[in-house]
Each structure stands twice: as structure tokens, then as C-alpha cells.
Amino acid sequence: MSQTSEVTSTGYEILREAARRDLQIYTNKMANQMKKKNKRPNKYEVGDLVRISIPKIDRSGTDCPKLPCKIIKMTENNQYLLGTKFGIINILLFTWRN
């Protein structure tokens, strides 16, 4: 009977170790996924293509939520003048990330 007790506790230890290992793998994958989101460039060059979000109040249900733009001019303090196929946007885009 003591042998059965040892087998059961060993079986539980194996399951716990497997669960701990799988949880660590999952945690590492999620951490890598979160780091990938922060790898977008903070500074853009003239001629780069970017997408800006359009607020829901300014678009209808069939409009795209993002507007493709091209950087036409870069000013100081990371501000950019954007152009679209419809014309130049009068507001300068400011990048928040450092």
C-alpha cells in the first residue's frame, strides 16, 4: 500500500510540474506578444505611409476606421504634416511615444 501512495504522489508531482512548465511557456509567449506591439517606429521619415484612426463620430458605418496617409513634411518636436489622396490634413500629427 505504501507503494501505491508513492506512485500517486509521484503522479501528482509529475502533473504539477507539467502544468507549471506549460504555464511558464504560456507566460513567456504572452510577454513576447506584448513586446511585439511596442516595436513600431516612433519616428517617421518624409514619404513614409501611416494610418491614422478616424473617430466614430466623424465616420459612417460603412467608412474605414483608419485613413491611409503619407508624411509630406516633418516639423520640429516630432510633428508631421500628412497628405491623403483627397488633400492635405490641416492638423499636424504628433507622436506620443518616446
N, C-alpha and C positions, 0 to 999 in steps of 0.2 A: 504494500500500500504506500509506503514511503516513496517507491519508485514512481508511482502514478502522480504523486504530489509534486515530485521534482520535474516530471515531464510537463505537467500543467503549468507550473510556474515558469519553466523554460519557454514553453509555447507562448505564454503571455508576454514574456520579455522579448521574444522574437517579434511578436506583433507590435509591441510598443516601439521597439527600435525601428521597425519598418515604417510605422506611422510617423515617428519623429523625423526620419530621413526624408520621407515624402513631403512632409510639411516644410522642411528646410529647403528642399528643391523648389517647391511652390513659392516660398517666400523670396528666394533668390530670383526666380523668373519674374515675379511681380515687381521687385526692385529694379531689375533691368528694364522692364517695360516702362516704368515711371521715369527712368533716366533718359530713355529714348525720346520722350516727349520734350525734354528740355534741350535737345541738341539742335534745335532750329537756330539759324544765324540771327544774331542781334543787330548786326549792321548789314545794310544792303548797299549795292553799288548802283549807279545810274544804268538803266537798261534792264535791271532785274524785274522779273514778273512776281507779283504778290497778289494775295487775295485779301480783301477786307470784308468784314461782316456788315451786313445791312440790317439795321434794327427792324423788328417785326412791324412796327408802326409805319415804316416807310415802304413796305412792300406788300403785294397782294399774295394770296395763297398759291399762285402759280409761279411767282418770281423765285429766282435762285436766292438762297440766303447769303451767298458770297459774290462779290464783284471782282472779276479779274482786272488788275491794273498793272501799269508799267511805271517804274520810277523814272521821272523825267529830270528832276533836279534834286540835289541834296543840299540842304542848308546846314548851318551850324546847329549844334545841340541835337543831333540825330533826328532832324525833321526832314520829311520828304514831300516833294510835290508829285502827285500822282496823275496819270492820264489814263483814260479809258477809250474805247472805240467811239464813245459818244462825246468826248471832250475832256477837258482838264478839270479836276476836282479842286474847288476853291479853298478847301481846308487842308492844311498841312498835316500829314500823318506823323505821329510821334511814337517812337518805340520806347516801351516802358522797361523792358528787361535790360539789365546791365551786362 
